[in-house]
Amino acid sequence: MHDRLKWLDHNGKKILYNDYRNLAGDEMLKPIEDMSGEIASLGKKDLLILLDFRNSFANKANIEALRKSGERNKAFYKKTAVLGITGIKKIFLEMINRLTNIGAKPFNSEEDAKNWLVA
């Protein structure tokens, strides 16, 4: 598992946590690629995914990489929660959801996100 990916246990269920905190621009590309490859290699269906974008700033290349990753791996996702989506980032999340149909849901609190994922 890559250093920005880890498994969390919450209420007896496993959540794959993807840490993009404090990244900007091209710094996000490698972690996005790592996450996408890790999900595909697991081959598991019904994954609970928590993406953490707090204090991060995407660019066009990141948005495209996230879209491609979501499209490529959506068959593995059961639910996706996202942290750090405020302001204009909500528009990007809506766009990715429309293009990939992954249904990622934004949350302000990590605890609320984890509770929603395991509900």
Chimera marker file (.cmm) of the C-alpha trace (Angstrom):
<marker_set name="trace">
<marker id="1" x="0.000" y="0.000" z="0.000" r="1" g="1" b="0" radius="0.5"/>
<marker id="2" x="1.306" y="3.466" z="-0.874" r="1" g="1" b="0" radius="0.5"/>
<marker id="3" x="2.085" y="6.032" z="1.809" r="1" g="1" b="0" radius="0.5"/>
<marker id="4" x="-1.016" y="8.117" z="1.051" r="1" g="1" b="0" radius="0.5"/>
<marker id="5" x="-3.344" y="5.101" z="1.046" r="1" g="1" b="0" radius="0.5"/>
<marker id="6" x="-4.386" y="3.218" z="4.139" r="1" g="1" b="0" radius="0.5"/>
<marker id="7" x="-7.174" y="1.066" z="5.462" r="1" g="1" b="0" radius="0.5"/>
<marker id="8" x="-9.345" y="2.439" z="8.251" r="1" g="1" b="0" radius="0.5"/>
<marker id="9" x="-11.622" y="0.347" z="10.442" r="1" g="1" b="0" radius="0.5"/>
<marker id="10" x="-14.915" y="2.008" z="11.311" r="1" g="1" b="0" radius="0.5"/>
<marker id="11" x="-17.769" y="0.199" z="13.032" r="1" g="1" b="0" radius="0.5"/>
<marker id="12" x="-16.347" y="-3.128" z="11.904" r="1" g="1" b="0" radius="0.5"/>
<marker id="13" x="-16.044" y="-2.180" z="8.239" r="1" g="1" b="0" radius="0.5"/>
<marker id="14" x="-12.975" y="-1.365" z="6.125" r="1" g="1" b="0" radius="0.5"/>
<marker id="15" x="-12.626" y="2.035" z="4.434" r="1" g="1" b="0" radius="0.5"/>
<marker id="16" x="-9.869" y="2.799" z="1.929" r="1" g="1" b="0" radius="0.5"/>
<marker id="17" x="-8.553" y="6.252" z="2.901" r="1" g="1" b="0" radius="0.5"/>
<marker id="18" x="-6.861" y="8.290" z="0.173" r="1" g="1" b="0" radius="0.5"/>
<marker id="19" x="-4.842" y="11.239" z="1.527" r="1" g="1" b="0" radius="0.5"/>
<marker id="20" x="-4.459" y="14.190" z="-0.835" r="1" g="1" b="0" radius="0.5"/>
<marker id="21" x="-4.181" y="16.776" z="1.962" r="1" g="1" b="0" radius="0.5"/>
<marker id="22" x="-1.873" y="19.737" z="1.412" r="1" g="1" b="0" radius="0.5"/>
<marker id="23" x="-1.119" y="18.883" z="-2.213" r="1" g="1" b="0" radius="0.5"/>
<marker id="24" x="-1.343" y="21.304" z="-5.103" r="1" g="1" b="0" radius="0.5"/>
<marker id="25" x="-1.181" y="21.019" z="-8.851" r="1" g="1" b="0" radius="0.5"/>
<marker id="26" x="1.032" y="18.276" z="-10.246" r="1" g="1" b="0" radius="0.5"/>
<marker id="27" x="1.858" y="16.967" z="-6.741" r="1" g="1" b="0" radius="0.5"/>
<marker id="28" x="-1.522" y="15.199" z="-6.897" r="1" g="1" b="0" radius="0.5"/>
<marker id="29" x="-0.907" y="13.237" z="-10.078" r="1" g="1" b="0" radius="0.5"/>
<marker id="30" x="1.261" y="10.454" z="-8.590" r="1" g="1" b="0" radius="0.5"/>
<marker id="31" x="-1.054" y="9.821" z="-5.599" r="1" g="1" b="0" radius="0.5"/>
<marker id="32" x="-4.074" y="9.737" z="-7.939" r="1" g="1" b="0" radius="0.5"/>
<marker id="33" x="-2.285" y="7.238" z="-10.178" r="1" g="1" b="0" radius="0.5"/>
<marker id="34" x="-1.243" y="5.156" z="-7.152" r="1" g="1" b="0" radius="0.5"/>
<marker id="35" x="-4.798" y="5.100" z="-5.806" r="1" g="1" b="0" radius="0.5"/>
<marker id="36" x="-6.249" y="4.109" z="-9.149" r="1" g="1" b="0" radius="0.5"/>
<marker id="37" x="-3.759" y="1.291" z="-9.604" r="1" g="1" b="0" radius="0.5"/>
<marker id="38" x="-4.219" y="0.055" z="-6.035" r="1" g="1" b="0" radius="0.5"/>
<marker id="39" x="-8.002" y="-0.109" z="-6.400" r="1" g="1" b="0" radius="0.5"/>
<marker id="40" x="-7.723" y="-1.998" z="-9.681" r="1" g="1" b="0" radius="0.5"/>
<marker id="41" x="-5.175" y="-4.439" z="-8.230" r="1" g="1" b="0" radius="0.5"/>
<marker id="42" x="-7.390" y="-5.227" z="-5.224" r="1" g="1" b="0" radius="0.5"/>
<marker id="43" x="-10.088" y="-6.528" z="-7.539" r="1" g="1" b="0" radius="0.5"/>
<marker id="44" x="-12.650" y="-6.114" z="-4.752" r="1" g="1" b="0" radius="0.5"/>
<marker id="45" x="-16.177" y="-4.919" z="-5.356" r="1" g="1" b="0" radius="0.5"/>
<marker id="46" x="-18.143" y="-2.729" z="-2.953" r="1" g="1" b="0" radius="0.5"/>
<marker id="47" x="-15.177" y="-0.699" z="-1.692" r="1" g="1" b="0" radius="0.5"/>
<marker id="48" x="-15.861" y="2.141" z="0.714" r="1" g="1" b="0" radius="0.5"/>
<marker id="49" x="-13.618" y="5.032" z="-0.347" r="1" g="1" b="0" radius="0.5"/>
<marker id="50" x="-12.727" y="8.179" z="1.624" r="1" g="1" b="0" radius="0.5"/>
<marker id="51" x="-10.913" y="10.853" z="-0.389" r="1" g="1" b="0" radius="0.5"/>
<marker id="52" x="-9.357" y="13.668" z="1.673" r="1" g="1" b="0" radius="0.5"/>
<marker id="53" x="-8.699" y="16.890" z="-0.259" r="1" g="1" b="0" radius="0.5"/>
<marker id="54" x="-8.480" y="19.234" z="2.733" r="1" g="1" b="0" radius="0.5"/>
<marker id="55" x="-6.149" y="22.149" z="2.043" r="1" g="1" b="0" radius="0.5"/>
<marker id="56" x="-5.387" y="20.886" z="-1.464" r="1" g="1" b="0" radius="0.5"/>
<marker id="57" x="-5.666" y="22.629" z="-4.802" r="1" g="1" b="0" radius="0.5"/>
<marker id="58" x="-6.323" y="20.802" z="-8.050" r="1" g="1" b="0" radius="0.5"/>
<marker id="59" x="-5.565" y="21.845" z="-11.595" r="1" g="1" b="0" radius="0.5"/>
<marker id="60" x="-7.002" y="20.715" z="-14.927" r="1" g="1" b="0" radius="0.5"/>
<marker id="61" x="-4.647" y="17.710" z="-15.129" r="1" g="1" b="0" radius="0.5"/>
<marker id="62" x="-5.748" y="16.549" z="-11.641" r="1" g="1" b="0" radius="0.5"/>
<marker id="63" x="-9.427" y="16.830" z="-12.512" r="1" g="1" b="0" radius="0.5"/>
<marker id="64" x="-8.855" y="14.790" z="-15.659" r="1" g="1" b="0" radius="0.5"/>
<marker id="65" x="-6.815" y="12.168" z="-13.761" r="1" g="1" b="0" radius="0.5"/>
<marker id="66" x="-9.568" y="11.876" z="-11.123" r="1" g="1" b="0" radius="0.5"/>
<marker id="67" x="-12.210" y="11.562" z="-13.837" r="1" g="1" b="0" radius="0.5"/>
<marker id="68" x="-10.262" y="8.799" z="-15.592" r="1" g="1" b="0" radius="0.5"/>
<marker id="69" x="-9.616" y="7.003" z="-12.308" r="1" g="1" b="0" radius="0.5"/>
<marker id="70" x="-13.289" y="7.180" z="-11.347" r="1" g="1" b="0" radius="0.5"/>
<marker id="71" x="-14.370" y="5.923" z="-14.743" r="1" g="1" b="0" radius="0.5"/>
<marker id="72" x="-11.818" y="3.105" z="-14.732" r="1" g="1" b="0" radius="0.5"/>
<marker id="73" x="-12.588" y="1.908" z="-11.211" r="1" g="1" b="0" radius="0.5"/>
<marker id="74" x="-16.258" y="2.746" z="-10.640" r="1" g="1" b="0" radius="0.5"/>
<marker id="75" x="-17.230" y="-0.928" z="-10.793" r="1" g="1" b="0" radius="0.5"/>
<marker id="76" x="-15.233" y="-1.439" z="-7.574" r="1" g="1" b="0" radius="0.5"/>
<marker id="77" x="-16.867" y="1.405" z="-5.596" r="1" g="1" b="0" radius="0.5"/>
<marker id="78" x="-19.824" y="0.964" z="-3.308" r="1" g="1" b="0" radius="0.5"/>
<marker id="79" x="-19.686" y="4.457" z="-1.782" r="1" g="1" b="0" radius="0.5"/>
<marker id="80" x="-17.286" y="7.370" z="-2.020" r="1" g="1" b="0" radius="0.5"/>
<marker id="81" x="-17.075" y="10.185" z="0.534" r="1" g="1" b="0" radius="0.5"/>
<marker id="82" x="-14.946" y="13.282" z="0.009" r="1" g="1" b="0" radius="0.5"/>
<marker id="83" x="-13.482" y="15.739" z="2.531" r="1" g="1" b="0" radius="0.5"/>
<marker id="84" x="-12.280" y="19.277" z="1.812" r="1" g="1" b="0" radius="0.5"/>
<marker id="85" x="-14.741" y="20.086" z="-0.965" r="1" g="1" b="0" radius="0.5"/>
<marker id="86" x="-15.787" y="23.712" z="-0.576" r="1" g="1" b="0" radius="0.5"/>
<marker id="87" x="-16.442" y="26.601" z="-2.913" r="1" g="1" b="0" radius="0.5"/>
<marker id="88" x="-15.538" y="25.962" z="-6.532" r="1" g="1" b="0" radius="0.5"/>
<marker id="89" x="-14.330" y="22.450" z="-5.672" r="1" g="1" b="0" radius="0.5"/>
<marker id="90" x="-18.008" y="21.472" z="-5.346" r="1" g="1" b="0" radius="0.5"/>
<marker id="91" x="-18.497" y="22.287" z="-9.033" r="1" g="1" b="0" radius="0.5"/>
<marker id="92" x="-15.567" y="20.025" z="-9.956" r="1" g="1" b="0" radius="0.5"/>
<marker id="93" x="-16.976" y="17.215" z="-7.812" r="1" g="1" b="0" radius="0.5"/>
<marker id="94" x="-20.387" y="17.576" z="-9.463" r="1" g="1" b="0" radius="0.5"/>
<marker id="95" x="-18.707" y="17.441" z="-12.884" r="1" g="1" b="0" radius="0.5"/>
<marker id="96" x="-16.746" y="14.286" z="-11.998" r="1" g="1" b="0" radius="0.5"/>
<marker id="97" x="-19.914" y="12.689" z="-10.593" r="1" g="1" b="0" radius="0.5"/>
<marker id="98" x="-21.819" y="13.447" z="-13.809" r="1" g="1" b="0" radius="0.5"/>
<marker id="99" x="-19.051" y="12.094" z="-16.019" r="1" g="1" b="0" radius="0.5"/>
<marker id="100" x="-18.307" y="8.947" z="-14.018" r="1" g="1" b="0" radius="0.5"/>
<marker id="101" x="-21.561" y="8.279" z="-12.161" r="1" g="1" b="0" radius="0.5"/>
<marker id="102" x="-19.640" y="7.378" z="-8.955" r="1" g="1" b="0" radius="0.5"/>
<marker id="103" x="-21.905" y="9.459" z="-6.717" r="1" g="1" b="0" radius="0.5"/>
<marker id="104" x="-19.157" y="10.865" z="-4.490" r="1" g="1" b="0" radius="0.5"/>
<marker id="105" x="-20.630" y="12.833" z="-1.595" r="1" g="1" b="0" radius="0.5"/>
<marker id="106" x="-18.865" y="15.775" z="0.105" r="1" g="1" b="0" radius="0.5"/>
<marker id="107" x="-18.580" y="16.016" z="3.909" r="1" g="1" b="0" radius="0.5"/>
<marker id="108" x="-17.192" y="18.616" z="6.306" r="1" g="1" b="0" radius="0.5"/>
<marker id="109" x="-16.255" y="16.113" z="9.010" r="1" g="1" b="0" radius="0.5"/>
<marker id="110" x="-14.267" y="12.895" z="8.760" r="1" g="1" b="0" radius="0.5"/>
<marker id="111" x="-16.511" y="11.231" z="11.337" r="1" g="1" b="0" radius="0.5"/>
<marker id="112" x="-19.680" y="12.106" z="9.366" r="1" g="1" b="0" radius="0.5"/>
<marker id="113" x="-18.068" y="10.800" z="6.182" r="1" g="1" b="0" radius="0.5"/>
<marker id="114" x="-17.083" y="7.497" z="7.800" r="1" g="1" b="0" radius="0.5"/>
<marker id="115" x="-20.525" y="7.069" z="9.368" r="1" g="1" b="0" radius="0.5"/>
<marker id="116" x="-22.212" y="7.623" z="5.992" r="1" g="1" b="0" radius="0.5"/>
<marker id="117" x="-19.886" y="5.155" z="4.282" r="1" g="1" b="0" radius="0.5"/>
<marker id="118" x="-20.628" y="2.321" z="6.691" r="1" g="1" b="0" radius="0.5"/>
<marker id="119" x="-24.384" y="3.023" z="7.020" r="1" g="1" b="0" radius="0.5"/>
<link id1="1" id2="2" r="1" g="1" b="0" radius="0.2"/>
<link id1="2" id2="3" r="1" g="1" b="0" radius="0.2"/>
<link id1="3" id2="4" r="1" g="1" b="0" radius="0.2"/>
<link id1="4" id2="5" r="1" g="1" b="0" radius="0.2"/>
<link id1="5" id2="6" r="1" g="1" b="0" radius="0.2"/>
<link id1="6" id2="7" r="1" g="1" b="0" radius="0.2"/>
<link id1="7" id2="8" r="1" g="1" b="0" radius="0.2"/>
<link id1="8" id2="9" r="1" g="1" b="0" radius="0.2"/>
<link id1="9" id2="10" r="1" g="1" b="0" radius="0.2"/>
<link id1="10" id2="11" r="1" g="1" b="0" radius="0.2"/>
<link id1="11" id2="12" r="1" g="1" b="0" radius="0.2"/>
<link id1="12" id2="13" r="1" g="1" b="0" radius="0.2"/>
<link id1="13" id2="14" r="1" g="1" b="0" radius="0.2"/>
<link id1="14" id2="15" r="1" g="1" b="0" radius="0.2"/>
<link id1="15" id2="16" r="1" g="1" b="0" radius="0.2"/>
<link id1="16" id2="17" r="1" g="1" b="0" radius="0.2"/>
<link id1="17" id2="18" r="1" g="1" b="0" radius="0.2"/>
<link id1="18" id2="19" r="1" g="1" b="0" radius="0.2"/>
<link id1="19" id2="20" r="1" g="1" b="0" radius="0.2"/>
<link id1="20" id2="21" r="1" g="1" b="0" radius="0.2"/>
<link id1="21" id2="22" r="1" g="1" b="0" radius="0.2"/>
<link id1="22" id2="23" r="1" g="1" b="0" radius="0.2"/>
<link id1="23" id2="24" r="1" g="1" b="0" radius="0.2"/>
<link id1="24" id2="25" r="1" g="1" b="0" radius="0.2"/>
<link id1="25" id2="26" r="1" g="1" b="0" radius="0.2"/>
<link id1="26" id2="27" r="1" g="1" b="0" radius="0.2"/>
<link id1="27" id2="28" r="1" g="1" b="0" radius="0.2"/>
<link id1="28" id2="29" r="1" g="1" b="0" radius="0.2"/>
<link id1="29" id2="30" r="1" g="1" b="0" radius="0.2"/>
<link id1="30" id2="31" r="1" g="1" b="0" radius="0.2"/>
<link id1="31" id2="32" r="1" g="1" b="0" radius="0.2"/>
<link id1="32" id2="33" r="1" g="1" b="0" radius="0.2"/>
<link id1="33" id2="34" r="1" g="1" b="0" radius="0.2"/>
<link id1="34" id2="35" r="1" g="1" b="0" radius="0.2"/>
<link id1="35" id2="36" r="1" g="1" b="0" radius="0.2"/>
<link id1="36" id2="37" r="1" g="1" b="0" radius="0.2"/>
<link id1="37" id2="38" r="1" g="1" b="0" radius="0.2"/>
<link id1="38" id2="39" r="1" g="1" b="0" radius="0.2"/>
<link id1="39" id2="40" r="1" g="1" b="0" radius="0.2"/>
<link id1="40" id2="41" r="1" g="1" b="0" radius="0.2"/>
<link id1="41" id2="42" r="1" g="1" b="0" radius="0.2"/>
<link id1="42" id2="43" r="1" g="1" b="0" radius="0.2"/>
<link id1="43" id2="44" r="1" g="1" b="0" radius="0.2"/>
<link id1="44" id2="45" r="1" g="1" b="0" radius="0.2"/>
<link id1="45" id2="46" r="1" g="1" b="0" radius="0.2"/>
<link id1="46" id2="47" r="1" g="1" b="0" radius="0.2"/>
<link id1="47" id2="48" r="1" g="1" b="0" radius="0.2"/>
<link id1="48" id2="49" r="1" g="1" b="0" radius="0.2"/>
<link id1="49" id2="50" r="1" g="1" b="0" radius="0.2"/>
<link id1="50" id2="51" r="1" g="1" b="0" radius="0.2"/>
<link id1="51" id2="52" r="1" g="1" b="0" radius="0.2"/>
<link id1="52" id2="53" r="1" g="1" b="0" radius="0.2"/>
<link id1="53" id2="54" r="1" g="1" b="0" radius="0.2"/>
<link id1="54" id2="55" r="1" g="1" b="0" radius="0.2"/>
<link id1="55" id2="56" r="1" g="1" b="0" radius="0.2"/>
<link id1="56" id2="57" r="1" g="1" b="0" radius="0.2"/>
<link id1="57" id2="58" r="1" g="1" b="0" radius="0.2"/>
<link id1="58" id2="59" r="1" g="1" b="0" radius="0.2"/>
<link id1="59" id2="60" r="1" g="1" b="0" radius="0.2"/>
<link id1="60" id2="61" r="1" g="1" b="0" radius="0.2"/>
<link id1="61" id2="62" r="1" g="1" b="0" radius="0.2"/>
<link id1="62" id2="63" r="1" g="1" b="0" radius="0.2"/>
<link id1="63" id2="64" r="1" g="1" b="0" radius="0.2"/>
<link id1="64" id2="65" r="1" g="1" b="0" radius="0.2"/>
<link id1="65" id2="66" r="1" g="1" b="0" radius="0.2"/>
<link id1="66" id2="67" r="1" g="1" b="0" radius="0.2"/>
<link id1="67" id2="68" r="1" g="1" b="0" radius="0.2"/>
<link id1="68" id2="69" r="1" g="1" b="0" radius="0.2"/>
<link id1="69" id2="70" r="1" g="1" b="0" radius="0.2"/>
<link id1="70" id2="71" r="1" g="1" b="0" radius="0.2"/>
<link id1="71" id2="72" r="1" g="1" b="0" radius="0.2"/>
<link id1="72" id2="73" r="1" g="1" b="0" radius="0.2"/>
<link id1="73" id2="74" r="1" g="1" b="0" radius="0.2"/>
<link id1="74" id2="75" r="1" g="1" b="0" radius="0.2"/>
<link id1="75" id2="76" r="1" g="1" b="0" radius="0.2"/>
<link id1="76" id2="77" r="1" g="1" b="0" radius="0.2"/>
<link id1="77" id2="78" r="1" g="1" b="0" radius="0.2"/>
<link id1="78" id2="79" r="1" g="1" b="0" radius="0.2"/>
<link id1="79" id2="80" r="1" g="1" b="0" radius="0.2"/>
<link id1="80" id2="81" r="1" g="1" b="0" radius="0.2"/>
<link id1="81" id2="82" r="1" g="1" b="0" radius="0.2"/>
<link id1="82" id2="83" r="1" g="1" b="0" radius="0.2"/>
<link id1="83" id2="84" r="1" g="1" b="0" radius="0.2"/>
<link id1="84" id2="85" r="1" g="1" b="0" radius="0.2"/>
<link id1="85" id2="86" r="1" g="1" b="0" radius="0.2"/>
<link id1="86" id2="87" r="1" g="1" b="0" radius="0.2"/>
<link id1="87" id2="88" r="1" g="1" b="0" radius="0.2"/>
<link id1="88" id2="89" r="1" g="1" b="0" radius="0.2"/>
<link id1="89" id2="90" r="1" g="1" b="0" radius="0.2"/>
<link id1="90" id2="91" r="1" g="1" b="0" radius="0.2"/>
<link id1="91" id2="92" r="1" g="1" b="0" radius="0.2"/>
<link id1="92" id2="93" r="1" g="1" b="0" radius="0.2"/>
<link id1="93" id2="94" r="1" g="1" b="0" radius="0.2"/>
<link id1="94" id2="95" r="1" g="1" b="0" radius="0.2"/>
<link id1="95" id2="96" r="1" g="1" b="0" radius="0.2"/>
<link id1="96" id2="97" r="1" g="1" b="0" radius="0.2"/>
<link id1="97" id2="98" r="1" g="1" b="0" radius="0.2"/>
<link id1="98" id2="99" r="1" g="1" b="0" radius="0.2"/>
<link id1="99" id2="100" r="1" g="1" b="0" radius="0.2"/>
<link id1="100" id2="101" r="1" g="1" b="0" radius="0.2"/>
<link id1="101" id2="102" r="1" g="1" b="0" radius="0.2"/>
<link id1="102" id2="103" r="1" g="1" b="0" radius="0.2"/>
<link id1="103" id2="104" r="1" g="1" b="0" radius="0.2"/>
<link id1="104" id2="105" r="1" g="1" b="0" radius="0.2"/>
<link id1="105" id2="106" r="1" g="1" b="0" radius="0.2"/>
<link id1="106" id2="107" r="1" g="1" b="0" radius="0.2"/>
<link id1="107" id2="108" r="1" g="1" b="0" radius="0.2"/>
<link id1="108" id2="109" r="1" g="1" b="0" radius="0.2"/>
<link id1="109" id2="110" r="1" g="1" b="0" radius="0.2"/>
<link id1="110" id2="111" r="1" g="1" b="0" radius="0.2"/>
<link id1="111" id2="112" r="1" g="1" b="0" radius="0.2"/>
<link id1="112" id2="113" r="1" g="1" b="0" radius="0.2"/>
<link id1="113" id2="114" r="1" g="1" b="0" radius="0.2"/>
<link id1="114" id2="115" r="1" g="1" b="0" radius="0.2"/>
<link id1="115" id2="116" r="1" g="1" b="0" radius="0.2"/>
<link id1="116" id2="117" r="1" g="1" b="0" radius="0.2"/>
<link id1="117" id2="118" r="1" g="1" b="0" radius="0.2"/>
<link id1="118" id2="119" r="1" g="1" b="0" radius="0.2"/>
</marker_set>
